[in-house]
Amino acid sequence: MPFPGYGGDGWLRVLGRAVLVKPGRRAPDRYTNIRGWRSFTSIPVRDAEIHVRVGDVEHVIHADRGGVIDARVDAPLPPGWGSALLTLEGADAIEQPVFVVADDVEFGLVSDIDDTVMVTALPHPFLAAWNTFVLGEHARRAVPGMAVLYDRLAAAHPGSPVIYLSTGAWNIVPTFNRFLSRHLFPRGTFLLTDWGPTPERWFRSGQEHKKASLARLAAEFPRVRWLLVGDDGQHDEERYREFVEAHPESVAAVAIRKLTPGEAVLAGGRSQREVHGGAAPGCTASTGRSWPTRSARSDC
């Protein structure tokens, strides 16, 4: 199951999962509508050996114990969307889409998913279980106005990378991909986390995942200044504030969607830190310069 990757001048980050499927079938892709629980019933192939070919260059990488493929390889591709060819022993070769960032690009978008582009109410345990394991993505609602905002940002900054950063599991990348595509969000890369415990702890830290992912993006693309978009339901403000303090040169702006009262209740409340400023109604923004926050509705 290849996931959209990204890269820079002479390198690519290859992302995906190696899973077992019945003979004659293929793993779910962006066009297959499945119930959420099916995303978590696939059997991973641990330590699988994958051959990555880009043009005349070939590399051998390995999945981890959860079947997750996450490796950086040296490979030449022109800026924009391209593809790498992944081959697993006993399976047909499959293309992985990759977005290569040009050296002169200076703007990028990092967006949370839950309650930022998709109405989720994840921290509420019963709703989280229902949304994740029962509903298909056709039953999920997009946050009004966000697709319009992101589309305008992408049009204003051609060639800029779009990163969807979430604490969700890699298992649901195909679901997220189909949802965002159907609601006309810009095509981008997903940075999620693995499902289940780690060798050191019973539960993975989603917040550490976000912190590490942001730091990695700053190191990989030192020229890019990121617009960080999240919501005030949980920890986005805190994570983004830490990133601004650690990498001020890598931040163009921070935009926080204010949840409606009902959404805030279902999401377990708002973050403790209140932001006050002259942003558009329903949106708080922090930046050294003004930037447009108007969208189809004033939900940021």
Disulfide bonds with the S-S distance in Angstrom:
none
